[in-house]
Amino acid sequence: MNLIRYSDARYEAKLAKLAATSSLFDPLIEQRTLDIIRGVERDGDKAVLNYTRQFDGASLRATDLAISAKLLAEAWNATRPKTKRAIRLAKANVASFARQSLRKNWKARNTQGGSVGEKFDPFQRVGVYIPGGTAPLASTTLMTVTLAKAAGCPEIVACTPCDKNGEVNPDLLAALGQAGATEVYRVGGAQAIAALACGTKTIRPVQKIFGPGNAYVVAAKRLLFGRVSIDLLPGPSELFVLADSSANPAFAAADLLAQAEHGSGHERVWLATTSNKLIADVQKEIERQLPTLSRADLIKKALKKNGWLIQVKNISDGIALANRLAPEHCELMLKSPKVAVKQITTAGAIFVGTWTPTVLGDYMAGPSHTLPTGGAGASFPGLTVDMFQRRTSVVEYTKPALARSIETVSTFAGLEGLDAHGRSAEIRLEK
């Protein structure tokens, strides 16, 4: 891993470079993604099939794209009992958490006696992207589709990449069926996002797109914002660990390695600590643990590019750095974490204490693991069930309430030179 100390020359400049580095705004990725979107807009299914052949190595026909409910059921029936238990348990936690977060309709009277309020309706057709590739993320199905189901969305369309034989991981299919997907397509990458947003003959367009993905998926979501509603920008995984001398170096190393193993090469992990000894011990633990892991080569690539051990002068500086980086996941391995929990305001999710590894959030704790990355956490929260709900304000006045409001309406209409505005209210009160 790379090393930065607060005593280094140009320490601040090094931190500024760290905060500025993000695959969300890579111009090469953006241009390639734009070309894919334009191809899908122009050629529909034909483009989707060509890109699937180019990027996934699978030669499919348009009729092969949809995965039937029968195949989802067969996948579930073939799933091992241990996996079924894990899916059921995680789904139950996620659904329970989601129900607590649902927005509820409300109504009140304003000072003139008018009825004002809000109603919250589920989006009628939503798209969910489930990453596949080197790590088919069945857990992401539960962290996204379950929320759509809890919100009451009637049409939940899932896209996930296939392998070169056109197959999708059966455990992922089993999770999709259990979570409540109503349509599933074996399409991945930026072409899947473009198909969900623009529509093709096979895949009808959706109102809003959810879910994490690689740098190209995130770029497609960002470029298509406005054409379709987007949840947030959850890209390659990130972890920031803020630790003091009380931290267990083996635990810290294991957590850094876990979030670096996804395989895109754009993952980012940071350990910030006041302890020089902890930095040395974590380095030793990484060297010890890494050779035992099945994805060691992918992890090495990520750590070399975006793995950082940072010695900060004090914990307050570490908190400031966390807010500056706006990490997807933030672990607090501190003897007294309460101040840090309060003062860290840009992390996607905070994991407090020795016994709370990020993997709990990845798989089963309850909150969705779909979180902002690449610094987007400064502006976006993580995925919540109310993002699957559409807000509409509802206003109803009686004649007496309108009469009590007419002076203010007429005043603003005159102020802005919009006499037709004022007249539309005044005409209702003329005798």
N, C-alpha and C positions, 0 to 999 in steps of 0.2 A: 504493500500500500504506500501511497504518497504521504509525506510528513511535512507539516507546517507547525512552527512554534511562534508564540507571540514575541519572542526575542529576535526572530529573523528580520533581516533587512527586507524592506518592502512587504512586511507582513500584511498591512492593510490592502495593498494592491493585489496580493495573492488571494485574500478573502473576496475581494471585489470580483476577481476572475471566476472564483468558484460560484458566486451568486449569479453571475451572468451566463454561465454555461447551461444551456438547455436544448434538448432535441426538439422542443416544441416549436422553435423558430429557426430550424436549419433550412437555409434557402434551397439547397439541393433537394432535400426531402420534400419541401413544399412544391417545387416545380414538378417533380416526378408525380406527386400526388394529384396536382392539378391536371396533369395530362391524363391520369387514370379517370378522374371525375368527368372530364370532357369526353373521353371515350365511352363511358357508360351513358352519359347524356345523349350522345349521338347514336350509339349502336345497341344500347340496351343489353338484352340477354347475350347477344353475340360477343360484346365486349367483356361481359362478366365471364363467359366461358373461355375466352382467349386469355384473360388475365389469370384465371384459375389454372390453365395449362402452363402459362409462363412462370408463375410464382410458386404453385403447389405441385406442378408436374402431373396433374390429373386431367385426363381427357374425358370430359363429360358432355352430355347433351342437355338441352334445356329441361327436358322431362326428368333428368336425374337430380336436379338441384333440390327439390323438395324432399324432406324426410318424413315419411308417413307416421301417423299416430300408432299404427301397428308396429312399426320398427321401434318406436319409443317404448311401447309396452313390452316388446320382446327383450329389449335391452334391460329393462327393469327386472323382468322375470329371470334373466340370466345373471343378474348381479349377485355377488357374494353376500351372505347375511351380514357380515361385518361392515361391508360398505353400505348396505341398506340402513343399518342402524346409525351409521355416521351421517348419512344424508338426512334421515328423519330427524335426528337430534339437532343438527345444524339448522335445518329448515324451521324447526319449532322455535329455536332461539331468535332467528332472524324475523320470523313472522310476528312473534310476541313483541319484539322491540319495535317493529314497524307499526303495529296497531296502536302503540302508545304515542306515535308521532303523527298520526293522521290528523289533518286539519278538519275542523268541524264547522258547519254552517253557523252563522250568528246573525242577530238582528237587534237594532236599537233605535231609539228616537233621538233626532238631533234637537237643538234648542227651538227650532221653529215647528216642531211636531212632525217632521218628515220621517218616514221609516227608511233606514239605511242599514245595509248589511252586506255579507258576502256569502256566496255558496261555492262549494268545492266539488267539482265533478272529475271523475277519472278521465284521462285521455282515452279516446276510443280505440286508437290503434298506435301502439308503440313498438319501436325496434330495439332489440338488445343485442349487443355484440359480445360474444364469448370467445376469448382468445383460445387458440389451439396450438398448432405447430409443435415445438419441442416440449411443451408442457400443457397438455389439454386441461384447462382450469374448470373442472366440475364445480369447484367451490364458487366461482364467479357466477355460475348459473343461480345458485341459491342466494347470492348477495344482490342479485338484480331482478330476476324473474319473480322471485318470491315477493319482492316489494310491489311489483306491478300487479300481482295477483291480490295482495292485501289491499291495494288501492282500488281494486275493482275494475281494472282495465279489461275490456272484453276481448280485445285482440292483442296478443303478445307475440311478436314476430322475432325469432332468434336466428342469428347468422353466426356460423362458426366454420373455420377452415377444415378441409378434409386432407387426407394424406394423398400420396401419388396414385393410390388405388381407388380414390374416391370415398374412402371409409372415414368415419368419425369415431373417436374413442367411445366405446360402449358405455362406460361409466358416466361420461359427460352426457350422453343421450338419455341415460336413466335419470340423471339429475334434472335434465330439461323437462322430461315428462312429469316428474314428481313436483317440480316447482310450479308448473302451470303454463308452459309455453303452448300456444295454440297453433303456431306454424314454425317450422324449423327448416333452414336452408343450409346446404353444405357450401357456403361461400365465405371467404375470409378476406382480410386486408382492406385496403382503401376502397376496393371495388365493392365490397359488401356495404360499406357506409354510403357510397354513391348510389347503390341500388335501393337501399332503404330510403334515402332522401329523395331521389329523382323518380324512382319506380322503373320497372321493366315490365315486359309482358307477363313474366312469371312472378315477380315480386312487386306487389302493389306498394306505393309509398306510404310512409308512416307520418305521424304528427310530430314525434319526438324520438330521438335516438339516445340510448344509454349504454354504458359499459366501457371498460378499459380496453387498451390495445397497445400495439407497438407504436413507434414514432409516426408511421404512415397512417395508421388508423386515427391517431390524435390529430394529425395534420388535416385529414379529410373532414373530421368533425368540425375543426376550426374554420376551414374554408367553406363548409356548407351551412354554417350558422346563418340564419335568416331565411334560407331556403327551407329549413326545417329547424325545429327547436332542438337544442342540445343540452344534455345534463351538465357536464363539466368536462375537464380535459385530463382524464386519468391515463397517463402514459406509463413508460417504464418505471419499475419499482424504485423506491427510495427509502432510506432509513437514516435518521439522525439519532445518535445515542449521546446523551449528555450524562456524564458520569463524574463522580468524585472518587477519592481513594478507597471508598468502601465497596466499590463495584467488583463483581466477580469477573476476572478477565476471560475465563472460559465461556461464560454466558454471553458476554459482550461480543466476543469473536464469533460464536455460533450464530448470533442474531445478524451480524453483518454479513456473514457467509450466506445465510438463508435468503436475504433480500437481494443478493448479487447473483443468484443462480438461475434467474429466469431465461437468460440466453440471448437477449436482444443486443447486448453490448452497450446499451445506453443506461443501464442501471446506475444509481448513484448512492453511495453509502459514506457516512461520516461518523467519526467518533470524536467528540470534543470533551476534553477533560483538563483539570488543573494538574493532574498527577503524571509526572514523567515516568514513574515506575509502571503505572497502569498502561501507558502507551507501549512500553517495552514488553510487558507481559501479554498484552493483546496481540502484538506482532508475533510473539512466540506461539501463542495459541492458534493463530491463523495458520502458521507454518505446520503446526502439529495436526490440526483438524482437516485442513484442505485436502491432503492426499487420500483421505478416507471417503471422500464424497464422490458420488457418481458423475456429477457435473463439474468436476474440478477445472477442466479446461475452460469452460464458459465463465466460471467464477474468476479465474485468473485474468481473463480478458477484461472483465468488468472492473476488477480491483485496480488493475494497471492504469486504466483510463480514468476512472471516477471513484476510486477508493481513497479516503483521506483520514489520517490521524492528525488531530489538531490539538495542540496544547494551548489553552486559553489562560489568561492571567487570573481570572476568577470566574465563579459560576455565573455571575451577572453578565459577563462578556459572552459566556456560552449561551445564555438565554437570548441575548441580543442577536447572536449568530443564528440561532434556531429561527427566530422571527425573520431574519434576513433571507434565509434559504427557503423558508416556507416548505418544509419537507412533508412528504406523504405520510410517513410514520415517524413518530418521535418517542423514543424510549427514555425514561428518566431513571437512571441507576444512581440515585442520590440518597444520602442518609436522611435528608429532610426535603422531600420533593414538593411540599405544598406551595411554596412561593413560585417555583417554576411552573407548576400546573396553572396557577393564576396568571402568570405573566407571559406565557407562551400563547400567542393569539393567532398564529398563521399555520399551524400544523394541521394536516388532514385528520390525524387521530393521535392521541397521547396515551402511552402505555406506562403505567406508574408502578415502579418497584421491581425487585428482583424476580418475582414470580409471575410477571406479566410479559412474556415474550410477544413480539408482534404476530407470531404465527397464530395466536389465539384469535386475534382480529381477522387474520386471513381466512380462518376456517369456521369459527363457531361462536364467538362471544355474543354476537347479536347485531351490533351496528354493521352496516355494509362495509366491505373492504374496498369498495370503489371510491377512490379518493383522488384529489387533485395532485398533480406532480409538476415538475419543471418550474416551480415558483408560483404556479397558479393558485396555490393555497392562500396566498395573500389576498385574493379576491373571490375565491370560490370555496364553499364548504364541501364536505364529502356527500355522497349520494344518500338521500333520505326519501322516505316513502311519499312525502308531500310533493316531491318533484314529479310524481306521476299523477298529481292532481292539478286541474286547471282552475284558477280562481276567477270568479265573475262577481262584480259588485252588483247589488240589487237595490234600487231606489224606488220608493213609492210615496207620493204626497197626496194629501187630501186638499180640498179647496181652501179650508181655513189655513192649512200649513203653507200653501202657495201664497195666500194673501199676506201672511206674516213674512214672507221672503221677497216680495215683489220689489221693495225699495232697494234692497241690496242688488238684486238682479239688474234692475234698471240703471243703477249707479255704475256698475261694472260695464254694462253694455254701452252707456254713454261715454265712459272713460276710454273704452277701446274703439269707439266709432263703429260699433257693430249693432246698428239699430234693429236689424231683423232678429237678433238674439233677444233683445229686450222685448220686442213686439210679440215673440212666440209665447212668452209668459203673460204679458199684459192682456192679450186678446182673450185669455181664458177668464178674466175677471171683469170684463166689460158687461154692463147691464143691457 
